[in-house]
Amino acid sequence: LSQNDNSGILQSKVIMFLHRMVPGFGAEFAKFAPPICSQLMKQAKNPRNMVEVLQLISQVVREYSSDFYASMDPMLFPLLQTTEKYLATLAKPTIANDSSTLTHEQNEYLSLQRSLFVFFYDLVIAHLSSVLFSPMNMPHLQNILAFLSDGATIPHPICQKTCILTLAQLTRNWIPASAESRPAVRSVLTGMGVTLNQDIVDPQPTRWELLNKIVKSPSDRYAQVPEPVKLAFIRFLFETATESSFKALFQPHITTQDAGCLALITCVCGFHLTLAARLGMDWLLFVKQVFLLNANCPPQVGNEYISAILVTPDITPKRLRSIFINLFIAKK
């Protein structure tokens, strides 16, 4: 690329050409992606160029995931570093759900941030989530999880939905069904200093089977997740992700009159069903006795929400959404 391409227009055209090459070269393109994308990252002239690089990598991940693990591993951290460098140069939007009120810089920030969220979503959906805890990327895992958790609470339903879907898929990929994960969950809660009262009758095993059928089992082999990663992730789900999932919907811009907001509420309810299926009764008790109590939620509301997950026949994210709206949003 010409060093005189100060506007980044030439790089944009090159990336457009590469997008066309991906289907033509097939899986072979994955072998050349690291040096190509590394060069594109180094020579990006503006945030728009970085958005285009992220979109190119996402395309390769979606189409040729099985051939891309070895290529993605060394590329992940430099990709994050470069994206964060550009984000730091832009004005962060304060109200992002109405793009008409944003400046050009704020729109660029949102576009780059959203592209990074989508990249992580594509990575996880393509069953490449284990690249996040490879020896090279393990030191950055907590920062990545925090980035996704924070993204779930920004005032932009599309970004929020992408982050919630990514966290839900990671939970399905990395945590086994509740019966198997219980010892790890109890160990984490003990480490957190949390004591829960068993004030809800544990349902029949068939209920947990139903919940796990609803959230479906992953194609990733969660048994390959190292035990320290599993324990750290379970702690993150209790300490951070649970709060973020509720915070995502406890915001002024959330309304039942907007289709994007309704889709977000459905995603959050689907995430809650996933957490219940994977973390079991301990997560439900934690929500009721710790999180909702600390959020000054009336005990009756917590009881009704937990009961809905445990006893509603043929529970689905959409059915739980109606209950969530009645309990938490309609009364705002």
C-alpha positions as CSV (number, residue, x, y, z in Angstrom):
1,L,0.0,0.0,0.0
2,S,1.2,3.4,-0.9
3,Q,2.6,5.4,2.0
4,N,1.0,8.5,0.4
5,D,-2.5,7.1,1.0
6,N,-3.1,9.5,3.8
7,S,-6.9,9.4,3.5
8,G,-7.0,5.6,3.7
9,I,-9.1,5.4,0.5
10,L,-6.6,3.1,-1.3
11,Q,-6.6,0.7,1.7
12,S,-10.4,0.7,1.7
13,K,-10.3,-0.4,-2.0
14,V,-7.8,-3.1,-1.3
15,I,-9.9,-4.5,1.6
16,M,-12.9,-4.5,-0.7
17,F,-10.9,-6.5,-3.2
18,L,-9.8,-8.9,-0.5
19,H,-13.5,-9.4,0.6
20,R,-14.1,-10.6,-3.0
21,M,-11.1,-12.9,-2.9
22,V,-12.1,-14.8,0.3
23,P,-14.8,-17.0,-1.4
24,G,-12.6,-17.5,-4.5
25,F,-9.5,-18.6,-2.6
26,G,-11.5,-20.7,-0.2
27,A,-9.8,-22.1,2.9
28,E,-6.4,-21.3,1.4
29,F,-7.0,-17.6,2.2
30,A,-6.9,-18.4,5.9
31,K,-3.1,-19.2,5.6
32,F,-2.4,-15.8,4.2
33,A,-4.8,-13.9,6.5
34,P,-2.3,-13.2,9.4
35,P,0.4,-11.4,7.3
36,I,-2.2,-9.6,5.2
37,C,-4.3,-8.4,8.2
38,S,-1.2,-7.5,10.2
39,Q,0.0,-5.3,7.4
40,L,-3.4,-3.8,7.0
41,M,-3.6,-3.0,10.8
42,K,-0.1,-1.4,10.7
43,Q,-1.0,0.8,7.7
44,A,-4.6,1.7,8.8
45,K,-4.9,5.5,8.4
46,N,-8.1,6.0,10.3
47,P,-10.8,4.3,12.4
48,R,-12.8,3.4,9.3
49,N,-9.9,1.4,7.9
50,M,-9.8,-0.5,11.3
51,V,-13.5,-1.2,11.0
52,E,-12.8,-2.7,7.5
53,V,-10.0,-4.9,8.8
54,L,-12.3,-6.3,11.6
55,Q,-15.0,-7.0,9.0
56,L,-12.5,-8.8,6.8
57,I,-11.3,-11.0,9.6
58,S,-14.9,-11.7,10.7
59,Q,-15.7,-12.8,7.2
60,V,-12.8,-15.3,7.2
61,V,-13.7,-16.6,10.7
62,R,-17.4,-17.2,9.6
63,E,-16.5,-19.0,6.4
64,Y,-13.4,-20.9,7.3
65,S,-13.3,-21.3,11.0
66,S,-11.9,-24.9,11.0
67,D,-8.8,-23.7,9.2
68,F,-8.3,-20.5,11.1
69,Y,-7.5,-21.4,14.7
70,A,-3.7,-21.4,14.2
71,S,-3.9,-18.1,12.3
72,M,-6.2,-16.4,14.8
73,D,-4.1,-17.2,17.9
74,P,-1.1,-14.9,17.3
75,M,-3.3,-12.2,15.6
76,L,-5.9,-11.7,18.4
77,F,-3.9,-9.5,20.9
78,P,-2.4,-7.2,18.2
79,L,-5.9,-6.8,16.8
80,L,-7.2,-5.7,20.2
81,Q,-4.3,-3.4,20.8
82,T,-4.7,-1.6,17.5
83,T,-8.5,-1.3,17.9
84,E,-8.2,0.1,21.5
85,K,-5.6,2.6,20.2
86,Y,-8.1,4.0,17.7
87,L,-10.9,4.0,20.2
88,A,-8.8,6.0,22.6
89,T,-8.5,8.8,19.9
90,L,-12.2,9.2,19.5
91,A,-14.9,10.9,21.5
92,K,-17.0,8.3,23.4
93,P,-20.8,8.7,22.8
94,T,-23.0,9.2,25.8
95,I,-26.3,8.5,24.2
96,A,-25.8,6.0,21.4
97,N,-29.3,4.8,20.7
98,D,-30.2,7.9,18.7
99,S,-27.4,8.2,16.0
100,S,-28.9,11.5,14.8
101,T,-27.6,13.2,17.9
102,L,-24.0,11.9,17.6
103,T,-21.1,13.7,16.1
104,H,-19.0,12.2,13.3
105,E,-16.3,11.2,15.8
106,Q,-18.9,9.6,18.1
107,N,-20.4,7.6,15.2
108,E,-16.9,6.4,14.3
109,Y,-16.3,5.3,17.9
110,L,-19.6,3.4,17.9
111,S,-18.9,1.8,14.5
112,L,-15.5,0.6,15.6
113,Q,-16.7,-0.6,19.0
114,R,-19.7,-2.5,17.4
115,S,-17.3,-4.1,14.8
116,L,-15.2,-5.4,17.7
117,F,-18.2,-6.8,19.4
118,V,-19.3,-8.5,16.2
119,F,-15.8,-10.0,15.7
120,F,-16.0,-11.6,19.2
121,Y,-19.5,-12.9,18.5
122,D,-18.3,-14.5,15.2
123,L,-15.3,-16.0,16.9
124,V,-17.4,-17.6,19.6
125,I,-20.2,-18.8,17.2
126,A,-17.5,-20.3,14.9
127,H,-16.3,-22.5,17.8
128,L,-13.0,-20.7,18.1
129,S,-13.6,-19.5,21.7
130,S,-10.7,-21.6,22.9
131,V,-8.3,-19.1,21.3
132,L,-9.3,-16.8,24.1
133,F,-7.5,-18.9,26.7
134,S,-4.5,-20.1,24.6
135,P,-1.2,-19.5,26.3
136,M,-0.6,-16.4,24.2
137,N,-4.0,-14.8,25.0
138,M,-4.8,-16.1,28.5
139,P,-3.3,-13.0,30.2
140,H,-5.9,-10.8,28.4
141,L,-8.9,-13.0,28.9
142,Q,-10.3,-11.1,31.9
143,N,-10.0,-7.8,30.0
144,I,-11.9,-9.3,27.0
145,L,-14.7,-10.6,29.3
146,A,-14.9,-7.2,31.0
147,F,-15.1,-5.5,27.6
148,L,-18.1,-7.7,26.6
149,S,-19.7,-7.2,30.0
150,D,-19.4,-3.5,29.8
151,G,-20.7,-3.6,26.2
152,A,-23.9,-5.2,27.5
153,T,-24.7,-2.0,29.5
154,I,-24.0,0.8,26.9
155,P,-27.1,2.6,25.7
156,H,-27.3,0.9,22.3
157,P,-29.6,-2.1,22.0
158,I,-27.7,-3.7,19.0
159,C,-24.3,-3.6,20.7
160,Q,-25.9,-4.8,24.0
161,K,-27.6,-7.7,22.2
162,T,-24.3,-8.7,20.5
163,C,-22.5,-8.8,23.8
164,I,-25.2,-10.7,25.6
165,L,-25.4,-13.3,22.8
166,T,-21.6,-13.7,23.0
167,L,-21.6,-14.2,26.7
168,A,-24.4,-16.7,26.5
169,Q,-22.6,-18.7,23.8
170,L,-19.4,-18.7,25.9
171,T,-21.4,-20.0,28.8
172,R,-22.8,-22.8,26.7
173,N,-19.3,-23.6,25.3
174,W,-17.3,-23.5,28.5
175,I,-19.7,-24.7,31.3
176,P,-21.3,-28.1,31.4
177,A,-24.8,-28.9,32.6
178,S,-25.6,-27.9,36.1
179,A,-25.3,-31.3,37.7
180,E,-21.8,-31.6,36.4
181,S,-20.7,-28.0,37.2
182,R,-22.1,-28.0,40.7
183,P,-18.8,-28.8,42.5
184,A,-17.0,-26.0,40.6
185,V,-19.9,-23.5,41.3
186,R,-19.9,-24.3,45.0
187,S,-16.1,-23.9,45.1
188,V,-16.4,-20.4,43.4
189,L,-19.2,-19.3,45.8
190,T,-17.1,-20.3,48.8
191,G,-14.2,-18.3,47.4
192,M,-16.5,-15.3,47.0
193,G,-17.6,-15.7,50.6
194,V,-21.2,-16.2,49.6
195,T,-23.5,-18.3,51.7
196,L,-27.0,-19.1,50.2
197,N,-30.1,-20.3,52.0
198,Q,-31.8,-23.2,50.3
199,D,-35.2,-21.5,50.5
200,I,-36.5,-22.9,47.1
201,V,-37.4,-26.5,46.5
202,D,-35.0,-28.0,44.0
203,P,-37.1,-29.1,41.0
204,Q,-37.0,-32.5,39.5
205,P,-34.0,-33.5,37.3
206,T,-36.4,-33.3,34.3
207,R,-36.6,-29.5,34.8
208,W,-32.8,-29.1,34.4
209,E,-32.9,-31.4,31.4
210,L,-35.6,-29.2,29.9
211,L,-33.5,-26.1,30.5
212,N,-30.4,-27.6,29.0
213,K,-32.5,-28.7,25.9
214,I,-33.7,-25.1,25.5
215,V,-30.2,-23.6,25.6
216,K,-28.8,-26.6,23.6
217,S,-25.4,-28.2,24.0
218,P,-22.4,-26.6,22.2
219,S,-20.4,-28.1,19.4
220,D,-17.3,-27.1,21.3
221,R,-15.9,-29.6,23.7
222,Y,-16.2,-27.8,27.0
223,A,-14.3,-30.6,28.6
224,Q,-11.2,-29.1,27.0
225,V,-11.5,-25.9,29.0
226,P,-8.8,-25.8,31.7
227,E,-10.1,-26.0,35.2
228,P,-8.6,-22.6,36.2
229,V,-10.3,-21.0,33.2
230,K,-13.6,-22.6,34.1
231,L,-13.5,-21.5,37.7
232,A,-12.5,-17.9,36.7
233,F,-15.3,-17.8,34.2
234,I,-17.9,-19.0,36.6
235,R,-16.8,-16.3,39.1
236,F,-17.1,-13.7,36.3
237,L,-20.6,-14.9,35.6
238,F,-21.6,-14.5,39.2
239,E,-19.8,-11.3,40.0
240,T,-20.0,-9.4,36.8
241,A,-22.1,-10.9,33.9
242,T,-25.3,-11.4,36.0
243,E,-25.3,-7.7,37.1
244,S,-24.6,-6.5,33.5
245,S,-27.4,-8.6,32.1
246,F,-29.9,-6.9,34.4
247,K,-28.3,-3.5,34.1
248,A,-28.7,-3.8,30.3
249,L,-32.5,-3.6,30.8
250,F,-32.6,-1.2,33.8
251,Q,-31.9,1.8,31.6
252,P,-34.0,4.8,30.5
253,H,-33.7,4.0,26.8
254,I,-35.3,0.5,27.2
255,T,-38.9,0.5,26.1
256,T,-41.4,-2.2,25.1
257,Q,-42.4,0.0,22.1
258,D,-39.1,-0.5,20.3
259,A,-38.4,-3.7,18.3
260,G,-34.7,-3.5,19.1
261,C,-35.3,-3.3,22.8
262,L,-37.7,-6.2,22.7
263,A,-35.1,-8.3,20.9
264,L,-32.6,-7.3,23.6
265,I,-35.0,-8.3,26.4
266,T,-35.5,-11.7,24.7
267,C,-31.7,-12.2,24.5
268,V,-31.2,-11.3,28.2
269,C,-34.0,-13.8,29.1
270,G,-32.3,-16.4,27.0
271,F,-29.0,-15.7,28.8
272,H,-30.7,-16.1,32.1
273,L,-32.1,-19.5,31.1
274,T,-28.6,-20.5,30.0
275,L,-27.1,-19.4,33.3
276,A,-29.8,-21.4,35.2
277,A,-29.2,-24.5,33.0
278,R,-25.4,-24.3,33.5
279,L,-25.0,-23.0,37.0
280,G,-28.2,-24.5,38.5
281,M,-30.0,-23.7,41.6
282,D,-27.1,-21.8,43.1
283,W,-27.3,-19.1,40.4
284,L,-31.1,-18.8,41.0
285,L,-30.6,-18.4,44.7
286,F,-27.8,-15.9,44.1
287,V,-30.0,-13.8,41.9
288,K,-32.8,-13.8,44.5
289,Q,-30.8,-13.5,47.7
290,V,-27.8,-11.4,46.7
291,F,-28.2,-9.5,43.4
292,L,-31.8,-8.5,43.5
293,L,-31.6,-7.8,47.2
294,N,-28.6,-5.5,46.7
295,A,-30.5,-3.8,43.9
296,N,-33.3,-3.0,46.3
297,C,-35.8,-5.2,44.4
298,P,-38.8,-6.3,46.4
299,P,-38.4,-9.9,47.5
300,Q,-41.7,-10.9,45.9
301,V,-40.4,-9.8,42.5
302,G,-37.3,-12.0,42.9
303,N,-39.5,-14.9,44.0
304,E,-41.8,-14.6,41.0
305,Y,-39.0,-14.3,38.5
306,I,-37.1,-17.4,39.9
307,S,-40.4,-19.3,40.0
308,A,-41.1,-18.5,36.4
309,I,-37.8,-20.1,35.4
310,L,-38.4,-23.1,37.5
311,V,-42.0,-23.9,37.0
312,T,-43.4,-22.3,33.9
313,P,-44.4,-25.1,31.5
314,D,-42.4,-25.1,28.2
315,I,-40.4,-22.0,29.2
316,T,-38.8,-20.1,26.3
317,P,-36.9,-16.8,26.1
318,K,-40.0,-15.1,24.7
319,R,-42.3,-16.4,27.4
320,L,-39.8,-15.4,30.1
321,R,-39.6,-12.0,28.3
322,S,-43.3,-11.3,29.0
323,I,-42.8,-12.2,32.7
324,F,-39.6,-10.0,32.9
325,I,-41.4,-7.0,31.4
326,N,-44.3,-7.3,33.8
327,L,-42.1,-7.6,36.8
328,F,-39.2,-5.2,36.0
329,I,-40.1,-2.9,33.2
330,A,-43.8,-2.2,33.3
331,K,-43.4,-1.0,36.9
332,K,-40.6,1.4,36.2
